[in-house]
């Protein structure tokens, strides 16, 4: 059966990749000439091409080995998005107050990580399901929490799970900072790389697509 392999696509190659989010909207032109626009999906889906990250034949060999181990498009894995991989700006360092992830009620122990894009009513909250565990920082009402002592990270969902003695009180603001990976799979069933073309500078296309929960 298909599964998710908790391994990361080679980082050195991913940093040369191209791609980003895609929004799918339905646009209908009315008789009046005006448009009626509807979103076909609530969240963007990210697409990448890692072929542009190949710089050597060793890189090609590494991608082939990774492709084989994932059985092509069968199994998902982690991908380090070279453009968007932190709770803060790319040049910044994650801090515990980067993102508001929830408000306590004295009972809830699980809080999903999110990254917010935009401000006010137009803001979009993107669920982050694959944080890099050792980079996660958490605060409750500005007080830094301790990993294991106050909370843990669910390895399957990426959620923060607070210990019984550290459950956020009613009205307490839970914030977090983190680095994260994107869950993806190969969006191709066959790799096709020509040795002569590669030496001539022609980059193969190796598409990846984000796996949405």
C-alpha positions as CSV (number, residue, x, y, z in Angstrom):
1,X,0.0,0.0,0.0
2,X,1.1,3.6,-0.5
3,X,2.5,5.4,2.5
4,X,4.5,8.4,3.5
5,X,8.2,7.9,3.9
6,X,9.6,10.3,6.6
7,X,12.7,11.1,4.6
8,X,13.7,14.3,2.8
9,X,14.4,14.8,-0.8
10,X,18.2,15.7,-1.3
11,X,18.4,19.3,0.0
12,X,21.3,20.4,-2.3
13,X,19.2,19.5,-5.3
14,X,15.9,20.9,-3.9
15,X,17.6,24.3,-3.5
16,X,18.0,24.5,-7.3
17,X,14.3,23.6,-8.0
18,X,11.7,25.8,-9.5
19,X,8.0,26.0,-8.5
20,X,5.5,27.3,-6.1
21,X,1.8,27.5,-5.2
22,X,-1.0,27.0,-7.7
23,X,-4.5,28.4,-7.2
24,X,-7.4,26.9,-9.2
25,X,-10.3,29.2,-9.9
26,X,-13.3,28.9,-12.1
27,X,-13.9,32.1,-14.2
28,X,-17.2,32.5,-16.1
29,X,-17.7,35.5,-18.4
30,X,-21.3,36.7,-18.2
31,X,-23.3,38.1,-21.1
32,X,-22.7,41.5,-19.7
33,X,-19.0,41.0,-20.1
34,X,-18.5,40.9,-16.3
35,X,-16.8,37.9,-14.7
36,X,-18.0,35.5,-12.1
37,X,-15.1,33.9,-10.2
38,X,-15.2,31.0,-7.8
39,X,-12.4,29.2,-6.0
40,X,-12.3,25.5,-6.9
41,X,-10.2,24.7,-3.8
42,X,-9.8,26.3,-0.4
43,X,-6.0,26.0,-0.3
44,X,-3.2,26.4,-2.8
45,X,-1.3,23.3,-4.0
46,X,2.4,23.5,-4.6
47,X,4.2,22.1,-7.7
48,X,7.9,21.9,-8.2
49,X,10.4,20.8,-10.8
50,X,13.6,19.4,-9.3
51,X,15.2,18.8,-12.7
52,X,16.5,22.3,-12.6
53,X,18.4,21.5,-9.5
54,X,20.6,18.8,-11.1
55,X,24.2,19.9,-11.5
56,X,26.2,16.7,-12.0
57,X,25.8,13.1,-12.9
58,X,26.1,12.3,-9.2
59,X,23.0,14.3,-8.7
60,X,21.2,12.3,-11.4
61,X,22.3,9.1,-9.7
62,X,21.0,10.4,-6.3
63,X,17.6,11.3,-7.8
64,X,17.3,7.9,-9.5
65,X,18.0,6.1,-6.2
66,X,15.5,8.3,-4.4
67,X,12.9,7.7,-7.1
68,X,13.4,3.9,-6.9
69,X,13.2,3.9,-3.1
70,X,9.9,5.8,-3.3
71,X,8.6,3.4,-6.0
72,X,8.0,6.4,-8.3
73,X,4.8,8.2,-7.4
74,X,3.6,5.6,-4.9
75,X,5.1,7.0,-1.7
76,X,5.2,10.5,-0.4
77,X,8.2,12.2,1.3
78,X,9.5,15.5,2.7
79,X,10.6,18.3,0.4
80,X,12.5,21.4,1.5
81,X,10.8,24.3,-0.4
82,X,13.7,26.6,-1.3
83,X,11.4,29.7,-1.3
84,X,9.1,29.0,1.7
85,X,10.4,26.9,4.6
86,X,10.1,29.0,7.7
87,X,7.5,30.5,9.9
88,X,9.2,33.8,9.3
89,X,10.8,35.5,6.4
90,X,13.4,33.4,4.5
91,X,16.3,35.6,5.9
92,X,15.0,35.4,9.4
93,X,15.3,33.0,12.3
94,X,12.2,31.3,13.6
95,X,10.9,32.7,17.0
96,X,8.3,31.4,19.3
97,X,6.0,34.3,18.5
98,X,6.0,34.1,14.7
99,X,2.6,32.5,14.2
100,X,-0.6,32.4,16.2
101,X,-1.7,28.7,16.2
102,X,-4.6,28.8,18.6
103,X,-6.3,30.1,21.7
104,X,-6.5,27.9,24.8
105,X,-9.8,26.9,26.5
106,X,-8.4,25.0,29.4
107,X,-9.3,21.7,27.8
108,X,-7.8,21.4,24.3
109,X,-4.4,19.8,24.3
110,X,-3.7,19.6,20.5
111,X,-2.9,22.6,18.3
112,X,-2.1,22.3,14.6
113,X,0.7,24.4,13.3
114,X,-0.2,27.0,10.7
115,X,1.5,29.7,8.7
116,X,-0.6,32.8,7.9
117,X,-0.3,34.6,4.6
118,X,-1.8,38.1,4.4
119,X,-3.6,40.1,7.0
120,X,-7.2,40.7,8.3
121,X,-10.2,38.9,6.8
122,X,-8.3,38.1,3.6
123,X,-5.5,36.1,5.4
124,X,-5.0,32.5,4.5
125,X,-4.0,30.0,7.1
126,X,-1.9,27.2,5.7
127,X,-1.7,24.0,7.8
128,X,1.8,22.9,8.5
129,X,1.9,19.1,8.9
130,X,5.6,18.4,8.6
131,X,7.6,20.7,10.8
132,X,11.3,20.1,11.4
133,X,10.9,18.9,15.0
134,X,14.1,20.3,16.5
135,X,13.4,23.8,15.2
136,X,10.0,24.2,16.8
137,X,9.6,26.9,19.4
138,X,6.4,27.3,21.3
139,X,5.0,30.0,23.7
140,X,1.8,30.4,25.6
141,X,0.9,34.1,26.3
142,X,4.6,34.9,25.5
143,X,6.1,32.4,27.9
144,X,8.4,30.0,26.2
145,X,7.4,26.3,26.6
146,X,9.8,23.4,27.1
147,X,9.9,20.5,24.7
148,X,8.9,17.2,26.4
149,X,8.2,18.9,29.7
150,X,5.3,21.1,28.4
151,X,4.5,19.7,25.0
152,X,5.5,17.1,22.4
153,X,5.1,17.1,18.6
154,X,3.0,14.3,17.0
155,X,5.2,12.8,14.4
156,X,2.2,11.7,12.3
157,X,0.2,15.0,12.2
158,X,2.8,17.6,13.2
159,X,0.5,18.9,15.9
160,X,1.6,20.3,19.2
161,X,0.4,18.1,22.1
162,X,0.5,19.7,25.5
163,X,1.2,17.7,28.6
164,X,-1.7,17.6,31.2
165,X,0.0,20.1,33.5
166,X,0.7,22.5,30.7
167,X,-2.7,22.7,28.9
168,X,-3.2,26.3,27.8
169,X,-5.7,28.2,30.0
170,X,-8.8,29.7,28.6
171,X,-8.0,32.7,26.5
172,X,-4.2,32.0,26.4
173,X,-2.7,32.7,23.0
174,X,-0.5,29.8,21.7
175,X,2.2,30.9,19.3
176,X,5.0,29.0,17.5
177,X,8.0,29.4,15.3
178,X,9.5,26.6,13.1
179,X,11.1,25.4,9.9
180,X,9.0,23.0,7.9
181,X,9.0,20.6,4.9
182,X,6.3,20.1,2.3
183,X,4.8,16.6,1.9
184,X,5.1,15.7,-1.8
185,X,5.3,12.8,-4.3
186,X,6.7,12.4,-7.7
187,X,4.2,13.6,-10.3
188,X,5.8,11.3,-13.0
189,X,5.9,7.6,-13.6
190,X,9.2,7.5,-15.6
191,X,12.5,9.3,-15.3
192,X,14.1,10.1,-18.6
193,X,17.6,11.5,-18.5
194,X,19.9,11.6,-21.6
195,X,23.6,11.6,-20.8
196,X,24.5,13.6,-24.0
197,X,21.7,16.1,-23.4
198,X,22.7,16.6,-19.8
199,X,26.3,17.3,-20.8
200,X,24.9,19.8,-23.3
201,X,23.1,21.6,-20.6
202,X,19.6,20.4,-21.2
203,X,17.8,19.9,-17.9
204,X,15.3,17.0,-17.6
205,X,11.9,17.7,-16.2
206,X,11.2,15.9,-12.8
207,X,7.9,17.2,-11.4
208,X,6.8,16.9,-7.8
209,X,3.3,17.7,-6.5
210,X,2.2,18.5,-2.9
211,X,0.2,15.9,-1.1
212,X,-2.9,17.5,0.4
213,X,-4.4,16.0,3.6
